[in-house]
């Protein structure tokens, strides 16, 4: 019986503070501007991918979230099949690049190494958060896939020592692998690092300088937390892929953003992160979120990603900050919205209970829709919380009343690490290279 090789990794979700919106090359996924994100803890949000290879596998198969397998037409590098005859998808581009690196860096240098680049793959991937939660699963998904196959091929083991800048250098760095993850999903390149991550737009037509780098690890600012407000769990009407290209084609404001605004904000927010300056970090984050949605509105026809609940959350945080600036001269919280209605609120850990209570006062939850893992509610269910407001707070800032369940849920999390190498017990595939869990038919 042929040997079956396996590797399993997990990868995190990241939320951009400086937004990526628009491509200058839609095949290589080269962005029109640089961006910066915060990596969230995998204890709460992650994608896990197991990859397996063997000379006995007749085809390459992909299982996503326990659904029936998708067959991937992926020839070996030594095949006579023309690349143009193979379905050119984001997934095949990623896998072919990883196979190429395996051949060049391992097999060509060591004739005794298993010829994995010529074998088919079995890949299973699973998100520990519902895709319907409105969080971008493509970033963590393609990052986990890239990390898993890279580990399988002996290119990078994503050890905790590497995350901390210690231990031996891998054959292929996380930044170099981010070039491959980017081919699957632009923001996936940022999920190959923990902490605070920059994705450079680059300038080369080849895209070899459009890669991700870590600005600071999660340990640099351990008191920074994130609160995700799930406003709508439905699939958005305008996808990011189609929306951003419409913006590139029609928005005059986007050009101003690319040339004048983003470069200045990138410098400012990197300085704020290095100094752990929440006032500067929060103001730039909110300003960039607002401009991103202004650019969406400047698109023809205009794109509306936020709804009334989204806008009310903005009013709530702005009023909270107004009061805080009067009393302490500091911001308390910063909101940001990706291409959808769900809010992510950044704040120092000490302010999270105040923010949670305020959100629940105006947007009461159904019982059981907030798992208080970090204990900010003192053991109470979220449906029992929602009391007073800070002194001087304008209680009428949010127009109208929102009923129970208008907000679908809350997720409270910390800043987290990059991809993790997982043991066999966490593998989604059995020793035979087939899924352990029952596939939903």
N, C-alpha and C positions, 0 to 999 in steps of 0.2 A: 504493500500500500504506500502511495506517495505521501511524503511529509507535507503537513499543512502548517503554514506559518500564520501567526496572528499578532495584532497590536490593537490596543484600545486607548483612546484619549478622549478627554472632554475639553470643551472650549467655551468661553464666556460670551455673554451679550455685551455690547458696548453701546453707549449713548453719546452722540456727538454734541459738543458744546459749540464748536464751529462747524457748520453744516456742509456736507458734500451734496451738491445739487447741480448736476449737469456734467455731461461727458464730452471731451474733445475727440475721443475715439471710442465708438460703441462696441467694437470687437475686443480690443485690449482693455477696455474699461479704464480709460485714462480720464481723470477728473479735470474740470475746468478750473478748480481752485483747491488749495490745500485744506485740510480739515483736522480737527482735534477731538478726541473722545475720551470718555471715562469708562474703564472696564468695571462691570458690576460683578458681584460675588457669585461664583458658581455654586455655592451652597443653596442659592435661591433660583438662579437662572443659568441654564447651560444646555449645550447639545453634546451628546455622547456618540462617538462613532467607533465601531469595531471594523477593522479591515482584515481580510484573510486572503492568502494566495497559495496556490498549489498547481503543479503541472497537471493534476487530475481534473481541474475545474474546466468543463467544456465551454462555458460562457462567463462573461462578467455580469453579475447581478447586483442590484441595489434595492435594499429594503428601507423604506422611510416610515417611521412611527408605526411599525407592525402591519403596514399595508402590503398587499401582494407585490412580488418583486417586479422591478423594471429591468428588462434586458438592455445592456449597454453594448453597442457595437464598437468594440475597442480592439483594433488589431495590435499585435505585438510590434515592436520597433523594427524587427527583422522581416515583417510581413511584406509581401509584394503589393498589398492592397494600397491603392493611392489614398492619401489623406483626404482628398476631395470626395472620395467615395464613402467616407465615414460621416455620420451625422455630426455636424460641427456644432456642438453644444458647449455651454459653460463647463459642464461636468467633464466632457471628453477632453477639453483643453487642459483642465487641471490635471487629470490623470495622465495624459500623454507627457506633460512636462515633468511630472514626478517619475514616470518610467524612464524618461530620457536622463534625468539626474542619476537614477539608480544605475543605469548602464554605464554612464561616463565616469562616475565617481567610485563605484564599487566593483562592478563586474569586469570592466575593461582593465582595471588595475589589479584585480585578483581573479585569475582564471578559475580558481576553485570555488568562488562564491556562487551560491544558487542563482540561476538565471531568472530571477523574479520578474525582470522587465519584460520577459517574453510570455509570462503566464497570465491567466485571467484572474480577476479579483471577485471576492464576495464582500460587499460592504453593507453594514446595517447602521442606521442612524436614528437617534431618538432624542426628542426635546423634553426636558423635565418641566416645561411650561407649555400651556396650550397655545398653538399657533393662533387660535382665535383670540388670545389675549391682546392682540394688536401689536405685539412686540416683534421686531424684525428677526425672524429665525434664520434667514439666509446668511447673515453675518456669522453667527455662532456655528451654523451648520456647515458652511464651506470651510471655516477655520478648523473645525473638528475633523472634517474629512481630510484636509491638507495635512494636519498634524498626525492623524492616524496612519495614513499611507506613508508619510515621511518616516515615521517611527518603524513601520513595517519594513521599509526599504533600508533601514539603518542610516538615514540621513540626519536625523535629529531626534533625541529621546525626550526633549522637553522636561528635563529634570528640574527639581526645585533649586538645585545649585546653579543651573544656567539662568534661571529667573533672577537670582541674586547676583549674577555676574561672576560666579565661582565655577570651579570644576573645569574639565576639559572642553575645548571648543568643539561644537558639532561639525560634521562634514558640511552641512548647509545651515546658515544662521536663520533665525526667525525672520529677520528683515528680508533675506533672500527668498524664503518661503512665502513671505507676504506678497511677493510678485505673482506667485502662483495662486494663492487664495484670492487675490484681486481679480483674477480671470473668472472666478466663479461668482463673486459678489464684491462690489467695490469696497464696502465697509467691512467685509470679512478680513481684509488685510490688517485692520486695527485690532481684531480679536485674537491675533497671535501674540499679543502682549498683555500683561496686567497693568494696573495703575492708570497712568495718563499717557495717551498715545497720539502721535502726530502721523498723518499720512500726507506725504509731500506730493503735490501735483506733478512735479517734474516738468521737463521741457522737451525731452528727447522723443522723437516719433516712435522709437522702439519701446518706450515705456520702462526701460530698465532703471530709470531714476525716480519712478513713481512708486515708492515703497514706504512701509511703515517703520517707525522707530519709537522706542519708549522714551518719554520725557522724564518720568519719575515712576518708581514702583508704588504699589498700593501702600506699602509701609511708610512712604514719605508723608502721607496725610491720612492717618488712620481714623481721625474723627470726622471725616467727611462722609456723610450718608446720603442715600437716595430714597425717595418715596415715589413709587410709580402709581399714578391714578389711572385705573382702567376705565375710560369713559365709554368706549364702544368696542365690543369684541367682534364686530362684523368686519368682513373684508372691505377695504376702502374702494370707493368707486373709481378712483384714478390711481393706477399703480405708480410706484416711484419711477420705474423704468420709462414708462410712456410720458409721465408728467414732466420729468426733468428735461426730456428732449424737446417737448413743446416749449418749455421755458427757454432753452438755449436758442430755439428758432425765432421766438417772438418777443422776449422781454428785453427792453432797453436797460431796465434797472439792473439786470443780471450782469451786464458788462461793467457797470460802475462797481458792483459788488466784487467782481473778480479782480479788477485792476486797482481799485482804491481802498476798499473796505477790508477785505479778508486779510491781506498781508499785514496791515496794522493790527488787526485783532489777534492774529496768530502770535505776533510778538508780545502783545499785551497779556494774553492769557497764559502763555508759557512763563512769563515773568511772575504772574500772579500765582501759578501753581508752585513754582520754585520757592516763592516767599510765603506760601500758604496764606495768601491774602484773599479772604473770602469776599470782601467788598468788591475788589477788582474782578475776581473770578465770576462772581454772581452777576455783576452788571454787564460784562461782556457776553456771558452766556445768554442772558435774557435779551439783550440787544440783537444778538445774532439769530436767535429763534424768531424774534419779531420780524427781522428783515427777510429771513428765509420765507416766512409766510406772506410777506409783502411781495416778494418776487413771484410767489405762486399766484397771487392775485394779479400781478402785472403780466401774467401769461395770457395768451389769447387762444381759445376762450379761457377765462380765469379758472383757477383751481382752488377749491375750498376744502381744506383738510380739517380745520377746526369747526366745532359746533358751539351751541350756546353754553354747554357745560364747560367746554375748554376755555371759552372767553371769560366765564365766571370765575374759574380757577385763577386766571391771570389777574382779574380784579381783586380777588381775595389776597393773593401774594403781594400785589402792589400796595394794597392798603396795610397789610402787616408790616411791610418794609417802611412805609411812610411813618407809621407810629414808632417803629424801632429807631429810625433815623432821628426822630425828634427827641427820643429819650436816651439813646445810647450812641447815636451817630454811626451806627453800623447796620448793614443789611442782615436780615435773619434767614432769608430763603431766596432761591433762584429757580425759576421755572424754565423748562425748555420743551418744545414739541417737535417731534420728527414729522414725517409725512403722514399724519393721522391726527385724531382728536385726543389721544392719550397724553397726559402730562407726566413729566419727570421733574420732581422737585429736589434740588440739592440743598443741603443744609448741614451745619455742624450738628453733631450728635446731641448736644445739650438742648437744641431747639426742636428736635423731632417731636417730642410729646405735645408741645404747643401747636405745631403745624397739624399733626394728626387730629387733635381735638377740634381745631378750627375747621378742617376739611369735613370731619364727620358732623359738625354742627350744621353745616350748609348742605351737605350731601350724605344723608344717613344711609348706611349700608344694610343690606339683608344680613341676617345672622349667618356666621360662618364664611363670610367673603373676605375676611382679613385674618391671615394667620400671623399672629403677633409673636414671631420667633424671637425678637429681641426684647420683648417685655416692656414696651413703652406704655401699654395700657394698664399695667399693674394687675394683670390677670382677668380683666373684664373683657367681655365680647364687644366687638366694635359696634354692634347694634345698641349697646348700653352707654356709649360714649358720645360726647358732643355737648360741652357745657358752655362756660362763659367765654368772653373775648378779652383781649388785653385792654387796659385803660386807654381811652382815647380812640378806640377802634370804631369806625363808622359801620354800624351793623347793617345799614341799608345799602352797602356798597354792591352787594349782589342783588340784582333786581329779581323779584318773584321768588317763589319757593320751589325747591326741587324735592320730589317725593322719594320715599325709601326705594333704593335699588336703581335710582337714576345713575349713580356711580356704581359700576359693576364690581369693583374690588380695589384693594390696595395691596401693594407689595413694598415692604420696607427692607432695604438691603444696604450692604456696605460696598466699598470699593474692593475689587478682588484681583486675583492673580491671572496669569495667562494659561494656556493649555496645560492640562495635567495628564501624565502617563498613568493609566489605571491598570490594576492587576487583573489576572484571569477571572477572578470572581465577579468582576464588573463587566466582563465581556458580554456583548449582545449576541455573540455567535458561539455555538458549541464547538467541541473539538473536531467535529466533522465539517466545520465551516458554514453550517446552516443556522438560522436564527433559533435562539433558545425559546423565545416567546412565541406563542401561537399567532400566526399571521391572520389578520382580519380579512375575510373573503368578501 
